[in-house]
């Protein structure tokens, strides 16, 4: 599936601007972005519910831009589930099959298969309002899958579920995609969700794709300050390249101090270095630790999250940094206290140099 | 917190209800009056209902009214629903504001003016006035009521239901018939009931647009009353009240059930 320079405008508002993207067969692709970035519009254009203002959308090399939704081999699961309230669960799932003129016995078999697939056997006779939120979500999924579409579109499929259910559903979705061998395109604003389920993620911002890559690539090699900031927690240090060569770069921080990162860059360029909090090392000054890329500072806040603790450190040069430590042992007291003098350090490989 | 309503509140409610229903109650009671004189109580009797049964002119008028009401309500439902769908769904086409304003206009237009304009139209077109002209006139007036009722239902209608149907391979017209229409049916039915009652009790517009041979029940009653109130009139009015009340109760019950089912 391919988007070619697709734009969508609503009056003066540009929802999607000159966007090009390839989605491969049997891929689990996630469109991630803040609300209003155009990700749902993109999905609706795939479904045919919106027409692109400019550009082409190709499926197997055929332009489907003008094809109405009911003639596309693409099915969508709606955020509100959009179950037909006046029809039973069975009739909801059978709805799409009936439109294709499938013979009745086959429809019945398929509906039974789908109910089994989403673990709702025995619920066929119920009406949507007699189901819980999670069950409704499964019916919506079964209905969208019943026609065996080439591509399944999922619009924020788990936004109405509670946390526990959401986590289970993620893995079920991945399993489904594996067993059915379909292309899934999911729209979400939940990065954890996108990272878990997707093979590749397209991060959208203001109608454009900011980065398209695998989850680990996006996390470890963000291509801009915006991506680094949007995905996960980040410490950004603004600076200037002092010298570079042989795979190493010395960066002069704007706020004072020099440090080394494992990358090459043009000398004199204004850059930002992105450091994930879990890649920072935190030692008490008293421990006497030394080594490269060390900055002295003072702990200002500690957030205990159970598995990890987040330390907020005000460096002596005025920067606020975040570092996380895994709580390996059962602690009765934190090893580092608020107000304590600490030394933050990181390996040269931990920093990512961002030009944009 | 006080448990029950105060005497003051009870009195107000009682006064309000009396103001609304006392005239009707009197009419119903006098319809069972044995005396020929309308204002003098002569004991309980159902003789006026029996007399009504033999009053063929009155029965004819009632039959005409029922047919006109049913036909015009049905036509008003079809046109009114279509108008509502267009006004809600067609987006911002040129003149949308003007059209929605024009749909509401008959609601506030004095009936005399509507009636007169229809009469002028029928005369200009040289149509023989009678049953069909009244039906058309009533359709014209009542369709805007249907539009208003259906429009409000459509505004709260989740468009993704229609999108889902189309996404599953259902063409637009079939989507409207299999998904949208069943779901807005309570509103359409309520619109039908409203149109039916409006047509059934209309006197002014019917008087303007009718011709010889098509006398509606309100017209018949009005002309009889001008010669003095007969007890049969009380009887037929009581029957009308009963029919309307049953209709309203039925519509309310259906609406309530549907609404519950429709909630997801």
Interface residues (C-beta under 8 A of the other chain):
Chain A: X47 X48 X49 X68 X69 X70 X71 X72 X74 X75 X76 X78 X79 X80 X82 X83 X84 X85 X86 X95 X96 X99 X100 X127 X128 X129 X136 X143 X144 X147
Chain B: X158 X160 X161 X163 X164 X165 X166 X167 X168 X169 X170 X171 X172 X174 X179 X182 X183 X261 X262 X263 X264
